[in-house]
Each structure stands twice: as C-alpha cells, then as structure tokens.
Amino acid sequence: MEPFFTNDAVVLGLLLIVIAAVFHTSHSPKPLWKKFYTIVPSILLCYFLPALLNWPLGLISGEESNLYFVASRYLLPASLVLLCLSIDLKGIINLGPKALIMFFAATIGIVIGGPIAILFISAVAPSVLDVGGAEEVWRGLTTVAGSWIGGGANQASMKEIYEVSDELFSQMIVIDVICANIWTGFLLYGANQAKRVDRWLKSDTTAIDDLKKRVEDYQASIAKVPTLNEVMTILAVAFGATALARWGADSIQPVMERNIDFLDKYNLTSLNSDFFWLVVIATTIGVGLSFTKARKLEGAGASRLGSVFIFILVATIGMQMNIREVFDNPGLFAIGISWMLVHVIIMIIVAKIIKAPFFFVAVGSQANVGGAASAPVVASAFSPALAPVGVLLAVLGYALGTYGAILCAQLMEWVST
C-alpha cells in the first residue's frame, strides 16, 4: 500500500518533528515525563515512532523514500568524522580485551545460531521448512548470516555463492531487517538500564567510565558558544571529509571490482563494497584529525552536531521497519527469532563468565548484526564519547563477514541434510 506522504521533504519534516518532540518531552520538568523517560530511553522512541508512522499508520514508508540512503551515505560518514574528532585512543586501548571477546562471542552466536534454529524449528514446526524444501531454506538463510556477521556486501556474496532465488532472497531480507531491528530496539532500551545489568553481570566498568569522563572533561574544558564561522568550519570539515571519503571509495571500488576473482578466492568480497570504504576512510580521517588543531572544534559543538546526524539516521532506520511483515511470514520469522535468541544467550553467558560490561555486549552484538550504520548508534545510546568504539568493531565485522557466513552455511547444510 502506498504511504500517504511520498515526498521526501515532507517525510524528513515529519521525522524531525518526531525527534524534536521526543527531545522536548525528555527534557520536560513534569514528573510524568521524567518517570516515563527513566523507563523508555529517548533514542528508542526516535527509532520506533517512525516505524509506527510506517505501519500501522501508513503515513510514510522506508521503501518509498531515499532518506535512509542519504542519511547512511552522507550524514553517517559526516557524523563519524565529527564524533572521532575528540577520540581518546589511549582510553579506547585501555578498554582491554573484553570488547574483542564479546565481539567474537557475538560472531560465534550467529554462526551456530543458524543451524540450532533450523533444528529447533524442524522439531516444533517442520512445515516451516517446506518453503521450497529444507534445502532451499538453509540456502536462503546463508544470506541472513552474511548480513548479520558482515553486511550488505557479504549478504549479496552469499546469495551468489549458494544460488539463492530472488523470491526466497526477498523473504530472507524480511527476516534480516525485522529481527535485526527488533534486537536493536532492545539494545537501545538496555542502554538506559546499563547500570542495573552491569550489577547483575558483576561487571567492572572502570575503563568505560574513565573513557567517558576523560572525553566529557575535555569537552567541558573547551566548551564555548560557537560562532557562525566555527559552525561553518565544522560543516566544512564534516562534509569535506565525507566528500574525500566518497571520492576515495569511488576510486577504490572499481579496482576491487576488477580483482573480484581474487577477492572471491579468499572470501574478501566485503572489500568490493563502496560503503565499506566510505566508512573506513571517513573514520580514518576523523581519527587523523583528532591529532591536529581540528580537535578544538569539539569546543564549538562538533560531536553535538554529529549526534544530530546520528539521531536523523536512527529515525530513517526506524522507518525502514514494517512491523506488519512479521505477521505475513510468521514461520520464517520464528526461525529468525530463534536464531537471534541463540546469539543473545551465548553473549550473556560469555559476558557473565568474563564479567564484561553490558556496553561490550550491546556494541559487540550490533557491530555484527547491524554493522557500521547502527553500531555507532547503539554505542552513542550509552554515551556519544563511545561511538568510535562501535565504528571500529563494525569495520572488523566487515572483514570477518564472509568467513563466518560460509562456516554458518556449512553447518546449516549439515543439519538440513
């Protein structure tokens, strides 16, 4: 069904009104709003309210809009640059190995979650696997594995490797998007309950708290009312770096395309994605600028403007989710939910064993499932100072995506046959 509003100027206006309304109420002194936002984080509303505008209200549609593409290709790299300007590399290094351990635990959870989900559904609802036969279902699920471990490029490569039909692929995209978005919603909510979860995990959050304090202290020490000149400079740095990253990605991707056989041979097809190079180059520029005088732009509100871009991205991600599709594909959706539950259970067990902070659980998971588009969003829900951690782990996810997806595919084939 065609949405009521199809003009992106109107859709953008609606999304910004939603975001502004959330911010206005979240800062209201009224007791009702204060109590509400102690339970429901503002970033979660910025995520789910656009989804409700999609369905059941039918006012907007992610499929009919180009706003997510614009936000992810223009605003995301700009925000990465601005959020990395004041990055504290020493503080990130001091976070220790637990961040990487949780990242790999998330990857393992996805790799073994697929075959476990197939076994579970075959036991409780075997008819679900009759969609083209179990052989077809496991092949289709390989594309979900590629997306959840790496990203869109890995998903596309799995479609080609395992010869997934276009019809089945479209159904798998529904599993991918809906299950991943629901889990992202839980993580955004969990960010608001992080202290409570950390107490249950018996986590040592000293390094994370120290990093946040160092960044916040630095921001406070140089904070000032920005002049128009400084605002224009921040925009020039953000979008100038985005332009450079875009140019670099456009220059590198054709080279990768010409060497696609070599990349396929070593399962490095994610390097053939221009979005991968866009994120990597933008992040590198941002980190590089943090060692220059550009770092002082943080005092004029560089990260604050980067957070604005992040919230717009959050809203455009939310509008991509059509909750109605869950009811159209309940069987396949059950596979996706079962798969995600295995992933979550493994992460919780590992976090409990090593006493990892919930931040590492959330960002390690999202760096796999969501990638560079949403990992910094989840990290920012804990603190804008932590957004670069999400970006760095997401880039690692791109690198490992196809390897993990192929291993998952082999396991799913084994349990299906």
Buried (B, 14 or more C-beta within 10 A) or exposed (E): EEBEBEEBEBBBEBBBEBBEEBBEBBEEEEEEBEEBBEEBBBBBBBBBBBBBBBBEEBBBBBEBBEBBEBBBBBBBBBBBBBBBBBBBEEBBEBBBEBBBBBBBBBBBBBBBBBBBBBBBBBEEEEEBBEBBEBEBBBBBBBBBBBBBBBBBBBBBBBBEBBEBEEEBBEBBBBBBBBBBBBBBBBBBBBBBBBEEBBEEBEBBBEBBEBBBEBBBEBBEEEEEEBEEEBBEBBBEBBBBBBEBBBEBBEEBBEEBEEBBEEBBEEBBBBBBBBBBBBBBBBBBBBBEBBEEEBBEBBBBBBBBBBBBBBBBBBBBBBBBBBBEBBEEBEBBBBBBBBBBBBBBEBBBEBBBEBEBBBBBBBBBBBBBBBBBBBBBBBBBBBBBBBBBBBBBBBBBBBEBBBBBBBBBBEBBBEBBE
